[in-house]
Amino acid sequence: MVWELFPAALGSDFEVNYRGAAADGEPRAFEAYYPPPLDAWYEVRAWPGQDGLSVYFLDITARRTSQEEAARAQRRLRAASARLQLLSAVSDDLSSTLETEDAVRRLARHLVPGLGTWCLITMVDEHHQLHDIASWHADPAMRATVEHYAALRMTALSPRSYLFEAVRTGRLVEVPDATRTITEALSGEAREVLRGLAPQMAYAIPMRARGRTLGAITLFLDAERGTLPEDDLAMLVQLADRAGLALDNARLYEEQRHISETLQRALLSAPVEPDHVHVVARYLPATQAAEVGGDWYDAFLQRDGATVLAIGDVIGHDTRAAAAMSQVRTLLRGIAYTSGDSPAEVLASLDDAMRALNVDTMASAVVARLEQTPPERARGQRRLRWSNAGHLPPLLVLPDGTVHELHGREPEMLLGVVPGRPRTDADVLLENGSTVLMFTDGLVERRTEHVRDGLDRLREVVAAVIPHATTPDGLDLELLVDEVLARMLPGPADDDVAVVAVHLFPEDLPRPPQAGPEHS
């Protein structure tokens, strides 16, 4: 009897198909594994006949082994592809936003449920304190519990625990029997909350860059998931390193931005406030560190008491540009004060000084001077004389609210391009109540449009704001400038922006309160 020869075949596919062929008289062909002593796979064909059941056996062990190896290779390929897709998704997330910390928060959702049951993301602050900033659970019903645990964990976790070890050593830490092991390192309510989450395995992966640990990923697996294979762990380390590098780059950019902005603000002194003239200046740094550094303004008095306004933009956006800006601005201020020259002569001398003193940069600039003769004073007029070195045209707002661009006779070169080239002045008579607005390109330039469109939009905005900024005592220049900035830059600025504006009050009346105190 076959069952006596192969007792281990009882209950196997062979028995099921053998008895089925004998019972219904229909031929059967099937594959079946035969336990030891054969320990082999066979293709079996059974033909019922008058003399009983004829059975044909073909050893297919080699074929089955090859098929199983191919299936395992396919599974490994799919797993590798999934890991690459995850790395790509995380990399895209980290590189597609300026808010790197927000992208790091989303890591938990990238990792769950693909690699773990739930996850916590931890950051190390500037005081070396740890804070859980994000959490995620595969089961929506458990997400509030994970959030509650994250709120409790840092104050309840022993400094000798797995998480602090990962941050301290910079190495991945595995925590088997996680519920029992971690509970022993917890205190208070966090212990019971963790028991409710019941992790079986945990991994703490530090996020590192340039020798610093900036945070950690803690991935928890329940009993059904077991442990992660080595390939997944290697991928987690690589992913954490990418997150750490992105965080450190963001830190470095912010430091550079802070240095550039601090330097720039320190160099941009408060403008003068001569009698019956109100001057307002604003500087807004770019949101990106790499875009801070080149824009500047100035407002001061020459020896003869004439008010000089200047605005410019040094080519480049970094700390080097901020340093070059300081040199150009200081040279211009010194030349204009000591020489008393016209704006065109000041710019020509500045060009020569930049060449002679090896100030290796290029810059655009507008220098303007308010002048007045006795007859002009009697008529309530002032003359604005200006020269433009490759900068955007200032705006003139007449007392009736109409807005015009101030263009010179012809466009002139940037500073630092062709020193020695003659420069020209242009001038216009201004009535009391006139306003002049000078600005840098960050106010009007957008990557998606021509600068002409930006200038047209600025003129429309200024014209629309004038009525709202006009009070019974005259124009509130502070309100005008702030409202124009708010409307032109409703979101974060892509480039730094400098603005300087001047408004002329009647000289036969007291200085209005909104102009603030007079100072030179």
C-alpha positions as a Python dict, from the first residue, in 0.01 Angstrom:
ca = {
    (1, 'M'): (0, 0, 0),
    (2, 'V'): (133, 339, -100),
    (3, 'W'): (50, 498, 239),
    (4, 'E'): (258, 236, 413),
    (5, 'L'): (551, 317, 183),
    (6, 'F'): (508, 694, 226),
    (7, 'P'): (335, 756, 557),
    (8, 'A'): (452, 1119, 554),
    (9, 'A'): (242, 1177, 242),
    (10, 'L'): (-81, 1144, 442),
    (11, 'G'): (-271, 1475, 420),
    (12, 'S'): (-43, 1604, 143),
    (13, 'D'): (-140, 1721, -207),
    (14, 'F'): (-41, 1379, -330),
    (15, 'E'): (-299, 1204, -110),
    (16, 'V'): (-572, 1452, -198),
    (17, 'N'): (-521, 1419, -574),
    (18, 'Y'): (-452, 1040, -558),
    (19, 'R'): (-776, 968, -376),
    (20, 'G'): (-963, 1214, -595),
    (21, 'A'): (-852, 1033, -915),
    (22, 'A'): (-945, 697, -764),
    (23, 'A'): (-1288, 825, -656),
    (24, 'D'): (-1406, 1005, -970),
    (25, 'G'): (-1217, 805, -1230),
    (26, 'E'): (-1079, 1118, -1390),
    (27, 'P'): (-706, 1153, -1477),
    (28, 'R'): (-512, 1393, -1259),
    (29, 'A'): (-186, 1584, -1314),
    (30, 'F'): (-35, 1779, -1029),
    (31, 'E'): (285, 1878, -854),
    (32, 'A'): (349, 1761, -501),
    (33, 'Y'): (624, 1769, -243),
    (34, 'Y'): (727, 1438, -89),
    (35, 'P'): (875, 1465, 259),
    (36, 'P'): (1187, 1277, 368),
    (37, 'P'): (1325, 1033, 295),
    (38, 'L'): (1253, 1154, -62),
    (39, 'D'): (1253, 1529, 21),
    (40, 'A'): (1177, 1614, -340),
    (41, 'W'): (920, 1769, -569),
    (42, 'Y'): (750, 1552, -831),
    (43, 'E'): (516, 1603, -1119),
    (44, 'V'): (257, 1332, -1072),
    (45, 'R'): (12, 1200, -1331),
    (46, 'A'): (-257, 952, -1224),
    (47, 'W'): (-472, 749, -1472),
    (48, 'P'): (-759, 540, -1340),
    (49, 'G'): (-808, 212, -1525),
    (50, 'Q'): (-960, -135, -1498),
    (51, 'D'): (-655, -260, -1311),
    (52, 'G'): (-652, 31, -1069),
    (53, 'L'): (-464, 360, -1066),
    (54, 'S'): (-150, 404, -1277),
    (55, 'V'): (83, 670, -1144),
    (56, 'Y'): (372, 845, -1325),
    (57, 'F'): (637, 1036, -1127),
    (58, 'L'): (880, 1295, -1268),
    (59, 'D'): (1137, 1452, -1035),
    (60, 'I'): (1105, 1831, -1082),
    (61, 'T'): (1304, 1937, -776),
    (62, 'A'): (1562, 2128, -981),
    (63, 'R'): (1293, 2311, -1173),
    (64, 'R'): (1104, 2402, -855),
    (65, 'T'): (1424, 2522, -690),
    (66, 'S'): (1496, 2742, -990),
    (67, 'Q'): (1142, 2882, -985),
    (68, 'E'): (1160, 2954, -614),
    (69, 'E'): (1496, 3130, -656),
    (70, 'A'): (1349, 3339, -939),
    (71, 'A'): (1053, 3427, -718),
    (72, 'R'): (1286, 3527, -435),
    (73, 'A'): (1488, 3739, -680),
    (74, 'Q'): (1167, 3910, -793),
    (75, 'R'): (1074, 3981, -431),
    (76, 'R'): (1420, 4123, -366),
    (77, 'L'): (1392, 4336, -680),
    (78, 'R'): (1053, 4470, -575),
    (79, 'A'): (1185, 4544, -227),
    (80, 'A'): (1489, 4724, -369),
    (81, 'S'): (1265, 4923, -604),
    (82, 'A'): (1039, 5018, -314),
    (83, 'R'): (1343, 5134, -115),
    (84, 'L'): (1466, 5346, -406),
    (85, 'Q'): (1120, 5496, -452),
    (86, 'L'): (1107, 5581, -83),
    (87, 'L'): (1451, 5743, -92),
    (88, 'S'): (1352, 5937, -403),
    (89, 'A'): (1024, 6055, -247),
    (90, 'V'): (1197, 6168, 72),
    (91, 'S'): (1475, 6342, -124),
    (92, 'D'): (1220, 6524, -340),
    (93, 'D'): (1028, 6627, -29),
    (94, 'L'): (1341, 6759, 141),
    (95, 'S'): (1464, 6950, -164),
    (96, 'S'): (1132, 7094, -284),
    (97, 'T'): (1069, 7327, 10),
    (98, 'L'): (1245, 7600, 203),
    (99, 'E'): (1078, 7472, 519),
    (100, 'T'): (1314, 7180, 571),
    (101, 'E'): (1193, 7107, 922),
    (102, 'D'): (837, 7064, 791),
    (103, 'A'): (965, 6814, 534),
    (104, 'V'): (1146, 6624, 811),
    (105, 'R'): (819, 6610, 1005),
    (106, 'R'): (664, 6431, 708),
    (107, 'L'): (923, 6153, 729),
    (108, 'A'): (697, 5963, 968),
    (109, 'R'): (427, 5938, 701),
    (110, 'H'): (679, 5821, 443),
    (111, 'L'): (796, 5535, 669),
    (112, 'V'): (458, 5416, 797),
    (113, 'P'): (309, 5169, 712),
    (114, 'G'): (571, 5061, 459),
    (115, 'L'): (846, 4991, 713),
    (116, 'G'): (688, 5019, 1054),
    (117, 'T'): (369, 5031, 1255),
    (118, 'W'): (431, 5378, 1396),
    (119, 'C'): (703, 5637, 1403),
    (120, 'L'): (831, 5941, 1595),
    (121, 'I'): (1055, 6220, 1462),
    (122, 'T'): (1285, 6396, 1711),
    (123, 'M'): (1486, 6717, 1673),
    (124, 'V'): (1784, 6840, 1874),
    (125, 'D'): (1760, 7213, 1947),
    (126, 'E'): (2042, 7466, 1986),
    (127, 'H'): (2056, 7388, 2358),
    (128, 'H'): (2101, 7015, 2286),
    (129, 'Q'): (1752, 6936, 2415),
    (130, 'L'): (1541, 6670, 2238),
    (131, 'H'): (1188, 6741, 2116),
    (132, 'D'): (946, 6506, 1939),
    (133, 'I'): (809, 6712, 1650),
    (134, 'A'): (604, 6457, 1453),
    (135, 'S'): (433, 6120, 1485),
    (136, 'W'): (231, 5879, 1271),
    (137, 'H'): (56, 5542, 1316),
    (138, 'A'): (-65, 5303, 1049),
    (139, 'D'): (-399, 5271, 1234),
    (140, 'P'): (-591, 5601, 1230),
    (141, 'A'): (-757, 5503, 1556),
    (142, 'M'): (-415, 5493, 1729),
    (143, 'R'): (-275, 5824, 1603),
    (144, 'A'): (-407, 6026, 1895),
    (145, 'T'): (-245, 5776, 2133),
    (146, 'V'): (91, 5813, 1956),
    (147, 'E'): (62, 6192, 1973),
    (148, 'H'): (-9, 6166, 2346),
    (149, 'Y'): (293, 5940, 2394),
    (150, 'A'): (511, 6183, 2198),
    (151, 'A'): (398, 6466, 2426),
    (152, 'L'): (500, 6261, 2733),
    (153, 'R'): (809, 6078, 2610),
    (154, 'M'): (1094, 6328, 2648),
    (155, 'T'): (1024, 6419, 3008),
    (156, 'A'): (964, 6055, 3101),
    (157, 'L'): (1254, 5887, 2916),
    (158, 'S'): (1575, 5808, 3102),
    (159, 'P'): (1891, 5978, 2967),
    (160, 'R'): (2045, 5629, 2951),
    (161, 'S'): (1773, 5501, 2719),
    (162, 'Y'): (1806, 5386, 2359),
    (163, 'L'): (1709, 5724, 2207),
    (164, 'F'): (1970, 5924, 2395),
    (165, 'E'): (2224, 5655, 2313),
    (166, 'A'): (2150, 5689, 1939),
    (167, 'V'): (2183, 6068, 1956),
    (168, 'R'): (2497, 6051, 2170),
    (169, 'T'): (2683, 5785, 1967),
    (170, 'G'): (2547, 5868, 1621),
    (171, 'R'): (2473, 5499, 1558),
    (172, 'L'): (2154, 5304, 1493),
    (173, 'V'): (2021, 5139, 1809),
    (174, 'E'): (1798, 4829, 1796),
    (175, 'V'): (1552, 4762, 2079),
    (176, 'P'): (1414, 4405, 2084),
    (177, 'D'): (1124, 4324, 2318),
    (178, 'A'): (1056, 4696, 2289),
    (179, 'T'): (755, 4729, 2518),
    (180, 'R'): (931, 4575, 2816),
    (181, 'T'): (1271, 4733, 2747),
    (182, 'I'): (1145, 5087, 2687),
    (183, 'T'): (892, 5073, 2971),
    (184, 'E'): (1179, 5008, 3210),
    (185, 'A'): (1336, 5337, 3093),
    (186, 'L'): (1013, 5537, 3128),
    (187, 'S'): (839, 5696, 3422),
    (188, 'G'): (487, 5813, 3495),
    (189, 'E'): (194, 5801, 3256),
    (190, 'A'): (415, 5736, 2951),
    (191, 'R'): (467, 5375, 3067),
    (192, 'E'): (98, 5287, 3042),
    (193, 'V'): (56, 5470, 2712),
    (194, 'L'): (345, 5271, 2564),
    (195, 'R'): (199, 4943, 2689),
    (196, 'G'): (-118, 5032, 2500),
    (197, 'L'): (84, 5081, 2181),
    (198, 'A'): (264, 4749, 2243),
    (199, 'P'): (566, 4767, 2012),
    (200, 'Q'): (764, 4444, 1973),
    (201, 'M'): (1068, 4597, 1804),
    (202, 'A'): (1207, 4951, 1784),
    (203, 'Y'): (1488, 5120, 1592),
    (204, 'A'): (1640, 5461, 1673),
    (205, 'I'): (1821, 5608, 1373),
    (206, 'P'): (2015, 5933, 1425),
    (207, 'M'): (1994, 6210, 1164),
    (208, 'R'): (2352, 6330, 1121),
    (209, 'A'): (2554, 6567, 903),
    (210, 'R'): (2907, 6705, 920),
    (211, 'G'): (2979, 6532, 1249),
    (212, 'R'): (2665, 6665, 1422),
    (213, 'T'): (2348, 6483, 1526),
    (214, 'L'): (2047, 6700, 1447),
    (215, 'G'): (1770, 6458, 1540),
    (216, 'A'): (1652, 6099, 1525),
    (217, 'I'): (1389, 5874, 1370),
    (218, 'T'): (1231, 5614, 1599),
    (219, 'L'): (1049, 5338, 1411),
    (220, 'F'): (830, 5092, 1602),
    (221, 'L'): (710, 4751, 1478),
    (222, 'D'): (434, 4539, 1635),
    (223, 'A'): (456, 4162, 1688),
    (224, 'E'): (313, 4080, 1344),
    (225, 'R'): (596, 4259, 1162),
    (226, 'G'): (891, 4093, 1331),
    (227, 'T'): (1219, 4268, 1249),
    (228, 'L'): (1354, 4462, 954),
    (229, 'P'): (1604, 4301, 713),
    (230, 'E'): (1955, 4442, 683),
    (231, 'D'): (1876, 4608, 349),
    (232, 'D'): (1590, 4806, 503),
    (233, 'L'): (1806, 4911, 797),
    (234, 'A'): (2081, 5029, 562),
    (235, 'M'): (1822, 5228, 369),
    (236, 'L'): (1690, 5385, 691),
    (237, 'V'): (2040, 5500, 784),
    (238, 'Q'): (2085, 5651, 437),
    (239, 'L'): (1747, 5822, 458),
    (240, 'A'): (1827, 5963, 803),
    (241, 'D'): (2160, 6094, 672),
    (242, 'R'): (1983, 6275, 389),
    (243, 'A'): (1741, 6432, 633),
    (244, 'G'): (2029, 6532, 859),
    (245, 'L'): (2216, 6692, 569),
    (246, 'A'): (1907, 6886, 464),
    (247, 'L'): (1858, 7010, 820),
    (248, 'D'): (2222, 7111, 852),
    (249, 'N'): (2216, 7290, 516),
    (250, 'A'): (1909, 7480, 633),
    (251, 'R'): (2093, 7571, 953),
    (252, 'L'): (2397, 7695, 760),
    (253, 'Y'): (2182, 7894, 519),
    (254, 'E'): (1997, 8054, 808),
    (255, 'E'): (2325, 8142, 977),
    (256, 'Q'): (2455, 8298, 654),
    (257, 'R'): (2129, 8484, 611),
    (258, 'H'): (2146, 8612, 967),
    (259, 'I'): (2507, 8727, 922),
    (260, 'S'): (2428, 8902, 592),
    (261, 'E'): (2111, 9061, 724),
    (262, 'T'): (2279, 9174, 1046),
    (263, 'L'): (2569, 9323, 852),
    (264, 'Q'): (2335, 9491, 609),
    (265, 'R'): (2107, 9636, 876),
    (266, 'A'): (2408, 9761, 1072),
    (267, 'L'): (2528, 9948, 763),
    (268, 'L'): (2190, 10096, 671),
    (269, 'S'): (2165, 10387, 910),
    (270, 'A'): (1848, 10583, 985),
    (271, 'P'): (1777, 10850, 722),
    (272, 'V'): (1801, 11224, 791),
    (273, 'E'): (1484, 11425, 856),
    (274, 'P'): (1553, 11784, 742),
    (275, 'D'): (1296, 12055, 799),
    (276, 'H'): (976, 12015, 593),
    (277, 'V'): (1109, 11699, 431),
    (278, 'H'): (1001, 11355, 549),
    (279, 'V'): (1227, 11063, 454),
    (280, 'V'): (1124, 10698, 508),
    (281, 'A'): (1346, 10397, 440),
    (282, 'R'): (1275, 10026, 457),
    (283, 'Y'): (1486, 9715, 411),
    (284, 'L'): (1331, 9366, 380),
    (285, 'P'): (1567, 9066, 362),
    (286, 'A'): (1496, 8779, 126),
    (287, 'T'): (1353, 8460, 271),
    (288, 'Q'): (1644, 8261, 126),
    (289, 'A'): (1989, 8299, 274),
    (290, 'A'): (2152, 8301, -68),
    (291, 'E'): (1944, 8604, -176),
    (292, 'V'): (2049, 8841, 105),
    (293, 'G'): (2325, 9092, 73),
    (294, 'G'): (2335, 9347, -211),
    (295, 'D'): (2059, 9608, -168),
    (296, 'W'): (2115, 9937, 14),
    (297, 'Y'): (1979, 10286, 64),
    (298, 'D'): (2108, 10611, 211),
    (299, 'A'): (1983, 10959, 297),
    (300, 'F'): (2213, 11233, 429),
    (301, 'L'): (2300, 11602, 405),
    (302, 'Q'): (2585, 11750, 205),
    (303, 'R'): (2800, 12033, 346),
    (304, 'D'): (2567, 12297, 201),
    (305, 'G'): (2262, 12136, 364),
    (306, 'A'): (2122, 11975, 48),
    (307, 'T'): (1943, 11644, 107),
    (308, 'V'): (2093, 11352, -84),
    (309, 'L'): (1903, 11027, -141),
    (310, 'A'): (2067, 10714, -278),
    (311, 'I'): (1965, 10360, -350),
    (312, 'G'): (2153, 10075, -513),
    (313, 'D'): (2203, 9707, -565),
    (314, 'V'): (2542, 9534, -572),
    (315, 'I'): (2555, 9237, -806),
    (316, 'G'): (2539, 8912, -608),
    (317, 'H'): (2346, 8772, -315),
    (318, 'D'): (2562, 8655, -27),
    (319, 'T'): (2784, 8779, 254),
    (320, 'R'): (3045, 8889, -3),
    (321, 'A'): (2781, 9105, -173),
    (322, 'A'): (2690, 9258, 163),
    (323, 'A'): (3055, 9343, 223),
    (324, 'A'): (3090, 9495, -127),
    (325, 'M'): (2771, 9690, -68),
    (326, 'S'): (2922, 9843, 246),
    (327, 'Q'): (3228, 9957, 50),
    (328, 'V'): (3026, 10111, -233),
    (329, 'R'): (2782, 10284, 2),
    (330, 'T'): (3058, 10423, 224),
    (331, 'L'): (3256, 10554, -74),
    (332, 'L'): (2947, 10720, -220),
    (333, 'R'): (2854, 10886, 108),
    (334, 'G'): (3209, 11016, 162),
    (335, 'I'): (3245, 11145, -195),
    (336, 'A'): (2905, 11315, -193),
    (337, 'Y'): (2960, 11485, 143),
    (338, 'T'): (3314, 11610, 95),
    (339, 'S'): (3281, 11713, -268),
    (340, 'G'): (2933, 11866, -269),
    (341, 'D'): (2915, 11756, -632),
    (342, 'S'): (2604, 11687, -837),
    (343, 'P'): (2467, 11330, -852),
    (344, 'A'): (2633, 11264, -1191),
    (345, 'E'): (2970, 11386, -1066),
    (346, 'V'): (2934, 11178, -748),
    (347, 'L'): (2865, 10861, -950),
    (348, 'A'): (3156, 10930, -1186),
    (349, 'S'): (3392, 10981, -891),
    (350, 'L'): (3256, 10666, -727),
    (351, 'D'): (3328, 10468, -1043),
    (352, 'D'): (3688, 10595, -1044),
    (353, 'A'): (3732, 10524, -673),
    (354, 'M'): (3603, 10166, -711),
    (355, 'R'): (3862, 10103, -983),
    (356, 'A'): (4148, 10271, -796),
    (357, 'L'): (4069, 10095, -465),
    (358, 'N'): (4008, 9752, -625),
    (359, 'V'): (3644, 9728, -521),
    (360, 'D'): (3584, 9435, -753),
    (361, 'T'): (3209, 9446, -803),
    (362, 'M'): (2935, 9593, -1020),
    (363, 'A'): (2636, 9781, -891),
    (364, 'S'): (2336, 9979, -1003),
    (365, 'A'): (2251, 10302, -821),
    (366, 'V'): (2044, 10619, -830),
    (367, 'V'): (2170, 10932, -653),
    (368, 'A'): (1928, 11223, -613),
    (369, 'R'): (1968, 11566, -452),
    (370, 'L'): (1703, 11811, -338),
    (371, 'E'): (1802, 12169, -428),
    (372, 'Q'): (1630, 12503, -389),
    (373, 'T'): (1700, 12857, -500),
    (374, 'P'): (1539, 13158, -327),
    (375, 'P'): (1290, 13210, -614),
    (376, 'E'): (1196, 12840, -603),
    (377, 'R'): (1142, 12867, -227),
    (378, 'A'): (917, 13164, -278),
    (379, 'R'): (712, 12966, -529),
    (380, 'G'): (691, 12660, -296),
    (381, 'Q'): (909, 12447, -524),
    (382, 'R'): (1219, 12232, -493),
    (383, 'R'): (1435, 12086, -767),
    (384, 'L'): (1520, 11717, -772),
    (385, 'R'): (1844, 11648, -957),
    (386, 'W'): (1936, 11286, -1014),
    (387, 'S'): (2166, 11052, -1203),
    (388, 'N'): (2096, 10685, -1272),
    (389, 'A'): (2366, 10416, -1312),
    (390, 'G'): (2173, 10125, -1460),
    (391, 'H'): (1905, 10121, -1189),
    (392, 'L'): (1526, 10105, -1213),
    (393, 'P'): (1363, 10449, -1250),
    (394, 'P'): (1231, 10618, -936),
    (395, 'L'): (863, 10711, -915),
    (396, 'L'): (736, 11066, -876),
    (397, 'V'): (394, 11113, -716),
    (398, 'L'): (252, 11459, -786),
    (399, 'P'): (32, 11638, -532),
    (400, 'D'): (-278, 11537, -731),
    (401, 'G'): (-186, 11167, -691),
    (402, 'T'): (-70, 11096, -1047),
    (403, 'V'): (237, 10874, -1070),
    (404, 'H'): (525, 10908, -1320),
    (405, 'E'): (855, 10733, -1376),
    (406, 'L'): (1169, 10950, -1362),
    (407, 'H'): (1391, 10871, -1661),
    (408, 'G'): (1716, 11042, -1750),
    (409, 'R'): (1818, 11155, -2094),
    (410, 'E'): (1942, 10807, -2185),
    (411, 'P'): (2025, 10481, -2003),
    (412, 'E'): (2370, 10475, -1841),
    (413, 'M'): (2605, 10192, -1745),
    (414, 'L'): (2629, 10014, -1413),
    (415, 'L'): (2903, 10115, -1172),
    (416, 'G'): (3219, 9909, -1209),
    (417, 'V'): (3178, 9836, -1580),
    (418, 'V'): (3346, 10124, -1769),
    (419, 'P'): (3507, 10368, -1520),
    (420, 'G'): (3585, 10711, -1663),
    (421, 'R'): (3272, 10722, -1875),
    (422, 'P'): (3091, 11060, -1834),
    (423, 'R'): (2759, 11058, -1653),
    (424, 'T'): (2470, 11301, -1682),
    (425, 'D'): (2217, 11462, -1451),
    (426, 'A'): (1847, 11506, -1505),
    (427, 'D'): (1624, 11735, -1303),
    (428, 'V'): (1260, 11814, -1237),
    (429, 'L'): (1081, 12087, -1039),
    (430, 'L'): (871, 11952, -754),
    (431, 'E'): (574, 12123, -598),
    (432, 'N'): (512, 12098, -226),
    (433, 'G'): (316, 11778, -159),
    (434, 'S'): (520, 11577, -411),
    (435, 'T'): (664, 11238, -321),
    (436, 'V'): (959, 11049, -471),
    (437, 'L'): (989, 10671, -428),
    (438, 'M'): (1319, 10493, -497),
    (439, 'F'): (1343, 10113, -475),
    (440, 'T'): (1547, 9806, -569),
    (441, 'D'): (1446, 9536, -815),
    (442, 'G'): (1321, 9292, -551),
    (443, 'L'): (1008, 9504, -519),
    (444, 'V'): (899, 9457, -881),
    (445, 'E'): (1087, 9166, -1040),
    (446, 'R'): (925, 8821, -1054),
    (447, 'R'): (1060, 8509, -1220),
    (448, 'T'): (737, 8459, -1415),
    (449, 'E'): (701, 8807, -1567),
    (450, 'H'): (886, 9088, -1741),
    (451, 'V'): (1017, 9369, -1522),
    (452, 'R'): (803, 9613, -1723),
    (453, 'D'): (494, 9437, -1589),
    (454, 'G'): (626, 9477, -1237),
    (455, 'L'): (691, 9849, -1282),
    (456, 'D'): (340, 9900, -1422),
    (457, 'R'): (194, 9711, -1128),
    (458, 'L'): (393, 9926, -883),
    (459, 'R'): (260, 10246, -1039),
    (460, 'E'): (-96, 10115, -1008),
    (461, 'V'): (-42, 10013, -645),
    (462, 'V'): (109, 10348, -548),
    (463, 'A'): (-179, 10535, -715),
    (464, 'A'): (-431, 10315, -533),
    (465, 'V'): (-265, 10358, -192),
    (466, 'I'): (-225, 10739, -205),
    (467, 'P'): (-589, 10814, -106),
    (468, 'H'): (-571, 10574, 190),
    (469, 'A'): (-244, 10727, 312),
    (470, 'T'): (-362, 11088, 287),
    (471, 'T'): (-468, 11255, 614),
    (472, 'P'): (-603, 11606, 685),
    (473, 'D'): (-244, 11705, 769),
    (474, 'G'): (-107, 11567, 443),
    (475, 'L'): (44, 11242, 325),
    (476, 'D'): (142, 10980, 583),
    (477, 'L'): (461, 10859, 414),
    (478, 'E'): (519, 10575, 663),
    (479, 'L'): (174, 10434, 586),
    (480, 'L'): (224, 10478, 212),
    (481, 'V'): (554, 10288, 204),
    (482, 'D'): (434, 10008, 433),
    (483, 'E'): (111, 9958, 240),
    (484, 'V'): (292, 9953, -95),
    (485, 'L'): (531, 9688, 39),
    (486, 'A'): (242, 9480, 173),
    (487, 'R'): (57, 9487, -159),
    (488, 'M'): (361, 9431, -378),
    (489, 'L'): (501, 9155, -155),
    (490, 'P'): (201, 8963, -14),
    (491, 'G'): (419, 8657, 56),
    (492, 'P'): (784, 8580, 135),
    (493, 'A'): (1027, 8788, -72),
    (494, 'D'): (1244, 8604, -326),
    (495, 'D'): (1499, 8888, -323),
    (496, 'D'): (1593, 9150, -69),
    (497, 'V'): (1420, 9486, -107),
    (498, 'A'): (1530, 9838, -19),
    (499, 'V'): (1302, 10141, -44),
    (500, 'V'): (1367, 10507, 31),
    (501, 'A'): (1097, 10770, -13),
    (502, 'V'): (1081, 11144, 41),
    (503, 'H'): (775, 11370, 77),
    (504, 'L'): (787, 11752, 58),
    (505, 'F'): (576, 11954, 302),
    (506, 'P'): (496, 12325, 259),
    (507, 'E'): (772, 12535, 410),
    (508, 'D'): (542, 12813, 528),
    (509, 'L'): (359, 12578, 771),
    (510, 'P'): (476, 12387, 1083),
    (511, 'R'): (622, 12042, 1031),
    (512, 'P'): (328, 11794, 1042),
    (513, 'P'): (316, 11541, 1329),
    (514, 'Q'): (325, 11239, 1096),
    (515, 'A'): (666, 11352, 968),
    (516, 'G'): (820, 11288, 1308),
    (517, 'P'): (1093, 11498, 1471),
    (518, 'E'): (1344, 11685, 1258),
    (519, 'H'): (1702, 11555, 1272),
    (520, 'S'): (2007, 11566, 1050),
}
